[in-house]
Amino acid sequence: MREEEPRSRIPQLRLDELLAELQARIDVARGTRDRVHSLLEAVLSVGRELELTQVLRRIVEAAAVLADAEYAALGIIGPDGDTLSQFITVGLTEEEIARIGPYPTGKGLLGELIRHPQPLRLEDLTSHPASTGCPAHHPEMRTFLGLPVRVRDEVFGNIYLTDKRGAAGFDDDDESVIATLAVAAGVAIDNARLYEEAQRRQRWLTATAEINRRLLSGSSRTQVVELIAQRACDISGAQLADVLTALPGGAELRVELAFGGNVDGRVGVEVRAAGTISGAACATGFPVTSHDLARDPRFPGCVPRFAGMGPAVAVPLGRAEGHTEGVLLLVRGSGEPEFTEREIDPLLGFADQAALALELAERRRDAEQLAVLEDRDRIARDLHDLAIQRLFATGMTLQSASRFIDHPGASDRVLRAVGDLDETIKIIRSTIFGLRVREAGAGQGLRARAVHVVEEAQAALGFAPRLSMEGLLDTDVPPAVADHLVAVLGEALSNAARHAKAGRVEVALQAAGGHVALTVQDDGVGIPAQGRRSGLRNLEERARALGGTLAVTNPPTGGTVLNWTVPLGH
């Protein structure tokens, strides 16, 4: 009996081994089934999203779960094809990301997959020749699995997985599962991009229609330009937008309107065309992009104005017949995605429509200006043919009658009245001369330039300033003095629009007694005692350079009175 017991145990042991092997295979089959189910769920989850940002996040999260990886990331290849423009991570907290610093740009081991878009699996990533180590505060990583994500025939980016949980490293099954996910991810990304592109085009079309409605409803050029900048920022995700117009000669551009950021520090600024992204777009007539405007060596002239900013695109406005009227500049924040061809194409169409809208606004303004000039010509004729002749006749009558007045005091009064009439005639003739110079198209006289500055300020103020002019402004005021005076008038009206919160502004310009005086008075909040004085210092320096003075007072009735006076013979 004792010899038969070992023999009876042999079949039992073999049966146990078979059952254990069967159980192991069942477990493997169950694990494979569960993994396939997880893969299918991940594919459905990724494909269910239409927003590209959510699709990319779901891909990274699904990859980490399917491969049971501690850390996962998706690096998106930029337009240049050599660097990463975005980096989406899973497994790191916000505090850890902040301590590590900026996201990688595609150097070292991450760049290996950019240069060679093939699956890469490592037991120790530090042993790879392309590995350059990790930055400070970066968690230690060993095992590695990387696979490219293709959208049609284009390599969109790479999936990076590190530190397989509970195993020595990633295996063939992990690579196969992630490769399958990458294929599904490519389809989902393509669908999301098509959806995003369609949505973006629809928003551009809606913005274009809104601009056209504004123009047809009679909105001013300034209002239309502001709407263009605002809608461009909203649709493109830019933080800043500048609309720049080319100055005569093409060497400089002026910021006509700014949206976002420090608006006061940019509006009216004149920038050199050379060394700036706006100048490059204006010169070539084609869009110009920058991956990082604050650090782009091609555009050193942009750095002071856009320090701390990121990607940018400059789109020309009005590209007909090789001539560019201006530039629309859009700038995103630091670390944000670059502008891609998919974004620039509809932006070009919008810019062309915006340029047509601005051209229409210019033509309408010219028509309105022509109507104003015709009315001024009629006023000038009436003043010359009616008012001056009657005043001259009245003066002659009084002068003749003075000979028959015996009382010396009365005779002096009559003669003074004759002198006043002569002075009035001079003022009217100066006014007529100014009106007719404007009509003739010269537009270079001080009167015409002052009227132009006041008209331009109307849009910013929200109402029309009152303007009065006396004296021989176009003939007695030297050109150099006139240039300073026009600049002072523009600065004074700009200050009133930005800071005064006024409901009424009055401008008085007078040339008499060997001096020319500019007075700008508003009913606003006045200048606070601790307010900024940099603008006033500039006006004072202009007056001092011409031998004149600047006086700024706050009258008891409220508001501010600015009086800028310089001698004519300086």
Sequence and secondary structure as in RCSB ss.txt:
>XXXX:A:sequence
MREEEPRSRIPQLRLDELLAELQARIDVARGTRDRVHSLLEAVLSVGRELELTQVLRRIVEAAAVLADAEYAALG
IIGPDGDTLSQFITVGLTEEEIARIGPYPTGKGLLGELIRHPQPLRLEDLTSHPASTGCPAHHPEMRTFLGLPVR
VRDEVFGNIYLTDKRGAAGFDDDDESVIATLAVAAGVAIDNARLYEEAQRRQRWLTATAEINRRLLSGSSRTQVV
ELIAQRACDISGAQLADVLTALPGGAELRVELAFGGNVDGRVGVEVRAAGTISGAACATGFPVTSHDLARDPRFP
GCVPRFAGMGPAVAVPLGRAEGHTEGVLLLVRGSGEPEFTEREIDPLLGFADQAALALELAERRRDAEQLAVLED
RDRIARDLHDLAIQRLFATGMTLQSASRFIDHPGASDRVLRAVGDLDETIKIIRSTIFGLRVREAGAGQGLRARA
VHVVEEAQAALGFAPRLSMEGLLDTDVPPAVADHLVAVLGEALSNAARHAKAGRVEVALQAAGGHVALTVQDDGV
GIPAQGRRSGLRNLEERARALGGTLAVTNPPTGGTVLNWTVPLGH
>XXXX:A:secstr
 TTHHHHHHHHHHHHHHHHHHHHHHHHHHHHHHHHHHHHHHHHHHHHH  SHHHHHHHHHHHHHHHTTEEEEEEE
EE TTSSSEEEEEEES  HHHHHHH S   S HHHHHHHHS S EEES GGGSTT     TT      EEEEEEE
ETTEEEEEEEEEEETTSSS  HHHHHHHHHHHHHHHHHHHHHHHHHHHHHHHHHHHHHHHHHHHHHTT  HHHHH
HHHHHHHHHHHT SEEEEEEE TTSSEEEEEEEESS STTTTT EEESTTSHHHHHHHHSS EEES TTT TT G
GGTTTTTTEEEEEEEEE  GGG   EEEEEEEETTS    HHHHHHHHHHHHHHHHHHHHHHHHHHHHHHHHHHH
HHHHHHHIIIIIIHHHHHHHHHHHHHGGG   HHHHHHHHHHHHHHHHHHHHHHHHHHHHHHHHHT   SHHHHH
HHHHHHHHHHHTS  EEEEES HHHHS HHHHHHHHHHHHHHHHHIIIII  S EEEEEEEETTEEEEEEEE S 
   TTS  HHHHHHHHHHHHTT EEEEE  TTSSEEEEEEEETT 
